[in-house]
Amino acid sequence: MIFRAALLATTLILPLSALAANTGDVDAGKAKSVICQACHGADGNGIGDPQYPLLAGQFPDYLAKALRDYKSGERDNAIMKGFASTLSDQDMLDLAAYFAAQPTKLRDLQGIH
């Protein structure tokens, strides 16, 4: 019985600690986002040019995966590959956390209220 309880506790705790290890730091992401701001805007809501995706309010796992895919070449964009190739896994998580935490202005841009 004690063994089962310990096994259950380990099963529940390990995934939570692994999840915590895969999160980014919003403040660190903000500091690292300076180079991103030229195209994606200070808060990820763009600079008014529709060729640059809006990052604010996106899911952090989506943003981190996109950066990994640019770095690996799975997503084909020479400019983003150049930027992403310099990023560590933690940098990607931090940037994703920062942009995901920003309120999106997508609804405002589409006239949705």
N, C-alpha and C positions, 0 to 999 in steps of 0.2 A: 504494500500500500504506500509506504513512504517512497519507494522507488518510483512508483507511478506519479506521485505528486511532484517529485523532483524532475522527472522527465517532462511532465506537463509544464512546469515552471520554466525549464530550459527551453522548451519548444516555443513558449510565448515570449520570453525575454530576448533570445537571440535575434529574431527578426526585428524587434523594436530597436535593438542596439545597432544592427546593420543599417536600418533605415535612418537612424540619427547620424550615422557616419556618412551617409550619402546626401546630406543636406548642405546647402550653401549658406554663407553669411551675407546678409543684406548689406551691411555697412562695408564689408570688404568688397562686395560686388559693385557698390557705388563707386568706390575708389578706383576699381579696375575698369569701370565703364567709360572712362574719359575718351578713349580712342573710338569707342562705339558711337559716341554722341554726334560725331560729324555727320553720320548718315541716319542714325536712328533717333536722334534727339536726346536731350538730357535725361528725360524720364521714359524714353522708349516709345513715345507717341509720335515720332517722326519729325521731319523738318519740312513737310509740305510737298515732298516729292514722292509720288506713288510707287516709284521703283524700289523704294526701301521699305521693307516690312515693318509694321508696328509690333513692338515687342512687349509693351506694357500690358500687364494683365494676362499674358499667356501662361499656360501651365509650366512650372519650372522644369518638370521632367521632359517636356517637349522641347524647351529651349536648350537644355543641356544636351539632349540627343541631337538636335540640329547642329550644335557646335561640334560634337564628336563626329558627326557625319561630314561636316565640312573639312575637319582635320584629316579624316581618313580618305577623303575623296569620294565617299558614297554620294554626297551632294556635290554637284559640279558647279562651283563658282570660284574662279581664280582669286578674286578679291577676298572673299570670306575664307578661302583655304589659307591664304597668306596670313590673315589675322588669327584664325583658329589654330594654325600650326604652332604658334608660340604659346598657347594656353596649356596649362596643366589641367588635370581632371578637377582639382579643387577650384581653379580659376573659373572653369566652366560652370561648376555648381554655384559659385558665388555670383557670377554674372546672371545666371538663370534665376537665382533667388531675388536679386535686386530688381530685375525687370519684371518678374512675376508679381512682385509686391507693389508695383506702381499702378495706380488707377488708370484704366484704359480710357481713351477719349474716342474710341472707335464708334460708339453710338452717336456722339456729337458730330462726327465727321459724316455719318450716314443720315443725319437728320432724325434719328430715333430718340424719342424722349420717354 
